[in-house]
Amino acid sequence: MSSSDHPPFTALTELSSASLGASILSISDEFFAQAFHLLLPKPAQSLKGQFGPNGALYDGWETRRHNPDNDWAIIKLGTTGTINGFDIDTSHFNGNEAPAASVQVLYIGEGEEPPEANDARWALVLPRVPLGPSARHFFTVPETQAVNCVKLNMHPDGGIARFRVYGNVIPVHPKYPGDLFDIAHVFAGGRVVFTSDQHFGVGSNLILPGRGKDMSDGWETKRSRQPGHKDWAIIKLGAAGHLSHVVIDTANFKGNFPQHCELHAITSDSDIPPHPLSYSPPSTCYPSEDGALTTKEDEWALVLPRVQLGPHREHYFQLESAGKSAFTHVRLTIFPDGGVKRVRVFGSKEQVLGEEVALKGFEHADTGDLIRDNVAVEGHISLRKIPALLLTPEAFAPYGQVIQSYPDITSAPPSVKITLANFGTATKYHKLSLLESSYPGEVSATTGISVYRCQPVEVAKSGTRKEVVLNALERHPFTNQAFLPMGQDNDSAYLVVVTKNGLDDRPDIGTLRAFVARGNQGIAYNTGIWHQPMTVLDRPMDLACVETQIGNGEAADCEVIKLGQRVIIQII
Ligand SMILES: NC(=O)N[C@@H](O)C(=O)O
């Protein structure tokens, strides 16, 4: 039976999976094979011909023979949910399979003792049903109340390989509607509702808790061979949300991570919104004039333009056009193919954005540097709280380079040349950034190394988060500029706030991005990139600065302007 033949309830969340944290609370017996196998995410394997001290080995739960009553296993679900169906799988049990099964459920409150087998509250939701050898048995039931414990009864004894309980999560959301949280998370009610391909790893792994343990518990598509190929997964969010930022985790995907990805978002009443190439039932597609089925691709908002990904690492990206709508689905597209471990889509149920305001231009700098005309700047910015995300080379690439080593060299960007050095006592990460200077020859600018001893800035608190007000930006028109923390540990941190230059030769506030750099990360701003003057957090830091300058305080060295509006940087 292919997965497409499985009953509809198998598209819901597998509440009993160990991947969600489900566990065995108690059992009547597990003499031949332990009950925890019931909850494993991987399909049962044959252990034919392998024996242990008690008998033949099985990848499942198997009890002693001749039970005069019935065996049972009590399971705590990974999260509270309503149940719509069961998959009782007797794969590889033949001659010793359980002849019949039944299922009871109940809910226990926070801190309550685990239920006993004879607890009066057990409600029978699947009366006794026959089972056969080496087969999956699907049973649809009327949706139950919210429960978190399930009792699987075997009549009278025998073996069952896997027990899968499908249903809908009772979402867990923050108390305050303006709080940021991962709206895609399975515990928030998120569901992966479509994948273009999941040959090696299923799409539902993308929203599981934690970072998993190896390459098997991510979403992985098969290798594509056509030029221009792409794969995609659609996640229905646990609530309509105003999106802030996304985390794309390629943990354990070291040679098969996607080269690039992008993220779209949509607001749709459909479980599976219309999307390219999935000519699914007409209800989610739209006939064009010539009657061909089309999909309203333009309904999807591009919230993360195509970005590069790296191996075996978490990537943090702020989302664009975010905050303007409450989106119900996101679509992650990977190019050309590959594996992604997790996707975390952070947002809030209530808009935390300020009203749209036009920037009133850039006030005259009061630093004596270049004085700019105080011209109103075209353009708008939602005075939303710009999230400052952990710095990664891929997210910072449009603005500069990250200067760092990697605890696991397989997680370094593939473009970085890495060799041993110093007779094998060092690992060298070659030329992570090059020094640039385009000063006219006659100004005799020189390249040097300075040290900035920076004191931490005052930070405000908003709930549990720290906030810093951005009020000035600077740029160096003729040189790039590197900052390298000196003698700092991982607990030190500094803020990196950048924008690209706009067509009006002023900061393009729409490209504003903020990052938190750790004490073991240096940065190099590309020439001309507007950036907040060095801003360290929490504790003083010494940073070496490599740049080319004339050194006479001229604007050619450093041009400073002040924002006419408060922009709040929220440390995530
Ligand atoms: N696991 C195993 O050995 N089972 C058989 O011996 C049996 O069904 O008793």
The ligand as an ORCA input file, in Angstrom:
! r2SCAN-3c Opt
* xyz 0 1
  N      10.762    -13.519     19.673
  C      10.482    -14.837     19.727
  O      11.403    -15.626     19.841
  N       9.181    -15.211     19.658
  C       8.787    -16.603     19.518
  O       9.719    -17.458     20.209
  C       7.444    -16.748     20.108
  O       6.483    -16.230     19.463
  O       7.334    -17.243     21.210
*
